[in-house]
């Protein structure tokens, strides 16, 4: 009998630390939430120090969040960004978020890995907002981030996905450094 | 209240068309199953003409299958390959399939897109077996397959993932062509 389904969850503490009704204005508030989620994921022992959040880019409404769930869920696909994308799509009932004519922003505490990079191409996202760079992740933790196209930003921009990075980069690096040092308190 | 979970399923007809107890010997039998799944997914009106299957590479035991579920599930991540990987990982209870010392093969009816390419890097797969090429997909259907690293095969091989392609390529192209022509019968 082949298994035919997948069930993935975010941790229950998300409800305690995220203000779902707040409007998140501007890139720093949006990436700031993703970084806060990355920090909480480490503090709760949930696995990789990565967080993401998906917003209606115009109103600042929060659609969904994600944290890395690879270890607790036994699922290599369950990165912060893919969790946020999948939950946002199920919430809005469509696989391309912006096919309603709206604009959507994905904020990530660190630059997406090779898997999540590819996933952003299909998700119907208009803006990718990034905290730490891949070189920060690889400098401060043991994570490999995988191979990307040489002109990874240009490839997204040609598909009408704006990329802005180094947003609260130092703050994002602080979480990575604490994780890399073995979960020292902040 | 933020949604905190994702539930993805394969279609119920999978149980009728896949012999879960058979041993699949060799690349052609393995990619052949992935292509059969791609054909069935089109015939059942399930969406994209893509199938995948994940095997214990040494014994030929089938661990999990996947078909493209983007449209029925409203989920851009739910490609055939990611479905097969996630279900296999949940079945075996670990996010890196080969961390038990076994060897695992992912067979895909077509070359993985940019998202699934990246996902293969993390899944604990030892062999990637491919039917049709990306240029076949883009020639015969309207799908964009997304940007890859220039040396995408070398990047996998450096991570100890063997890549073999053009396996039953003509058969895989036939499904793509029928899909591209609007679902004509086979």
Boltz contact constraints between the chains, C-beta under 6 A:
constraints:
  - contact:
      token1: [A, 2]
      token2: [B, 20]
      max_distance: 6.0
  - contact:
      token1: [A, 3]
      token2: [B, 87]
      max_distance: 6.0
  - contact:
      token1: [A, 3]
      token2: [B, 91]
      max_distance: 6.0
  - contact:
      token1: [A, 4]
      token2: [B, 9]
      max_distance: 6.0
  - contact:
      token1: [A, 4]
      token2: [B, 10]
      max_distance: 6.0
  - contact:
      token1: [A, 4]
      token2: [B, 14]
      max_distance: 6.0
  - contact:
      token1: [A, 5]
      token2: [B, 9]
      max_distance: 6.0
  - contact:
      token1: [A, 6]
      token2: [B, 8]
      max_distance: 6.0
  - contact:
      token1: [A, 6]
      token2: [B, 86]
      max_distance: 6.0
  - contact:
      token1: [A, 6]
      token2: [B, 87]
      max_distance: 6.0
  - contact:
      token1: [A, 7]
      token2: [B, 7]
      max_distance: 6.0
  - contact:
      token1: [A, 8]
      token2: [B, 6]
      max_distance: 6.0
  - contact:
      token1: [A, 9]
      token2: [B, 4]
      max_distance: 6.0
  - contact:
      token1: [A, 9]
      token2: [B, 5]
      max_distance: 6.0
  - contact:
      token1: [A, 10]
      token2: [B, 4]
      max_distance: 6.0
  - contact:
      token1: [A, 14]
      token2: [B, 4]
      max_distance: 6.0
  - contact:
      token1: [A, 20]
      token2: [B, 2]
      max_distance: 6.0
  - contact:
      token1: [A, 70]
      token2: [B, 95]
      max_distance: 6.0
  - contact:
      token1: [A, 74]
      token2: [B, 89]
      max_distance: 6.0
  - contact:
      token1: [A, 74]
      token2: [B, 93]
      max_distance: 6.0
  - contact:
      token1: [A, 74]
      token2: [B, 94]
      max_distance: 6.0
  - contact:
      token1: [A, 74]
      token2: [B, 95]
      max_distance: 6.0
  - contact:
      token1: [A, 75]
      token2: [B, 86]
      max_distance: 6.0
  - contact:
      token1: [A, 75]
      token2: [B, 89]
      max_distance: 6.0
  - contact:
      token1: [A, 75]
      token2: [B, 95]
      max_distance: 6.0
  - contact:
      token1: [A, 76]
      token2: [B, 95]
      max_distance: 6.0
  - contact:
      token1: [A, 76]
      token2: [B, 122]
      max_distance: 6.0
  - contact:
      token1: [A, 76]
      token2: [B, 123]
      max_distance: 6.0
  - contact:
      token1: [A, 77]
      token2: [B, 82]
      max_distance: 6.0
  - contact:
      token1: [A, 77]
      token2: [B, 86]
      max_distance: 6.0
  - contact:
      token1: [A, 77]
      token2: [B, 119]
      max_distance: 6.0
  - contact:
      token1: [A, 82]
      token2: [B, 77]
      max_distance: 6.0
  - contact:
      token1: [A, 86]
      token2: [B, 6]
      max_distance: 6.0
  - contact:
      token1: [A, 86]
      token2: [B, 75]
      max_distance: 6.0
  - contact:
      token1: [A, 86]
      token2: [B, 77]
      max_distance: 6.0
  - contact:
      token1: [A, 87]
      token2: [B, 3]
      max_distance: 6.0
  - contact:
      token1: [A, 87]
      token2: [B, 6]
      max_distance: 6.0
  - contact:
      token1: [A, 89]
      token2: [B, 74]
      max_distance: 6.0
  - contact:
      token1: [A, 89]
      token2: [B, 75]
      max_distance: 6.0
  - contact:
      token1: [A, 91]
      token2: [B, 3]
      max_distance: 6.0
  - contact:
      token1: [A, 93]
      token2: [B, 74]
      max_distance: 6.0
  - contact:
      token1: [A, 94]
      token2: [B, 74]
      max_distance: 6.0
  - contact:
      token1: [A, 95]
      token2: [B, 70]
      max_distance: 6.0
  - contact:
      token1: [A, 95]
      token2: [B, 74]
      max_distance: 6.0
  - contact:
      token1: [A, 95]
      token2: [B, 75]
      max_distance: 6.0
  - contact:
      token1: [A, 95]
      token2: [B, 76]
      max_distance: 6.0
  - contact:
      token1: [A, 114]
      token2: [B, 118]
      max_distance: 6.0
  - contact:
      token1: [A, 114]
      token2: [B, 121]
      max_distance: 6.0
  - contact:
      token1: [A, 115]
      token2: [B, 118]
      max_distance: 6.0
  - contact:
      token1: [A, 115]
      token2: [B, 119]
      max_distance: 6.0
  - contact:
      token1: [A, 118]
      token2: [B, 114]
      max_distance: 6.0
  - contact:
      token1: [A, 118]
      token2: [B, 115]
      max_distance: 6.0
  - contact:
      token1: [A, 118]
      token2: [B, 118]
      max_distance: 6.0
  - contact:
      token1: [A, 118]
      token2: [B, 146]
      max_distance: 6.0
  - contact:
      token1: [A, 119]
      token2: [B, 77]
      max_distance: 6.0
  - contact:
      token1: [A, 119]
      token2: [B, 115]
      max_distance: 6.0
  - contact:
      token1: [A, 121]
      token2: [B, 114]
      max_distance: 6.0
  - contact:
      token1: [A, 121]
      token2: [B, 146]
      max_distance: 6.0
  - contact:
      token1: [A, 122]
      token2: [B, 76]
      max_distance: 6.0
  - contact:
      token1: [A, 123]
      token2: [B, 76]
      max_distance: 6.0
  - contact:
      token1: [A, 146]
      token2: [B, 118]
      max_distance: 6.0
  - contact:
      token1: [A, 146]
      token2: [B, 121]
      max_distance: 6.0
  - contact:
      token1: [A, 147]
      token2: [B, 149]
      max_distance: 6.0
  - contact:
      token1: [A, 147]
      token2: [B, 155]
      max_distance: 6.0
  - contact:
      token1: [A, 149]
      token2: [B, 147]
      max_distance: 6.0
  - contact:
      token1: [A, 149]
      token2: [B, 149]
      max_distance: 6.0
  - contact:
      token1: [A, 155]
      token2: [B, 147]
      max_distance: 6.0
